[in-house]
Amino acid sequence: MVFRSSLLAFSPLVFAESYAEGCARWQHLLGGLAVPVIGADYDYPNAENSPAALKTQTAFIGNETARNILVLISGTHGIEG
C-alpha cells in the first residue's frame, strides 16, 4: 500500500478553530459518504466550568452486518480510563 497525501494534510489549517466547528465538520463529512453510516453522539455531563457541551461522536461506516470490522479511536488524548 502506498500512502499519498498533499502537504495540506500536515498543515494546522486542517484543524477546526473550535470544538463546535470540529463537531460540525464530523457531521458534514459523515453525511457526504457514499456508504451506509450509523452515527451516534454520547453527551458528557458538563463539568461546572466547561465552556461547551462535550460529547463523544461515533460512526459505524459500511455494512453493519460485516463479519470483520476495523475499530479506529482518535481524540486529543486517545482512550482514557
VENHUPE-V859737 format. One record per residue. RES is the residue in three letters. NEAR is the number of other ideal C-beta (glycine too) atoms within 10 Angstrom. Layout:
[[RES NEAR] [RES NEAR]]
//
This chain:
[[MET 2] [VAL 3] [PHE 4] [ARG 5] [SER 7] [SER 7] [LEU 6] [LEU 8] [ALA 9] [PHE 9] [SER 9] [PRO 5] [LEU 7] [VAL 9] [PHE 9] [ALA 12] [GLU 7] [SER 10] [TYR 14] [ALA 11] [GLU 11] [GLY 12] [CYS 17] [ALA 12] [ARG 13] [TRP 16] [GLN 13] [HIS 9] [LEU 11] [LEU 14] [GLY 9] [GLY 8] [LEU 11] [ALA 5] [VAL 7] [PRO 10] [VAL 15] [ILE 11] [GLY 13] [ALA 10] [ASP 14] [TYR 9] [ASP 9] [TYR 11] [PRO 7] [ASN 11] [ALA 8] [GLU 4] [ASN 5] [SER 10] [PRO 9] [ALA 10] [ALA 13] [LEU 14] [LYS 13] [THR 10] [GLN 14] [THR 12] [ALA 16] [PHE 14] [ILE 15] [GLY 14] [ASN 10] [GLU 10] [THR 5] [ALA 9] [ARG 5] [ASN 4] [ILE 10] [LEU 7] [VAL 5] [LEU 6] [ILE 7] [SER 6] [GLY 9] [THR 6] [HIS 5] [GLY 7] [ILE 7] [GLU 6] [GLY 2]]
//
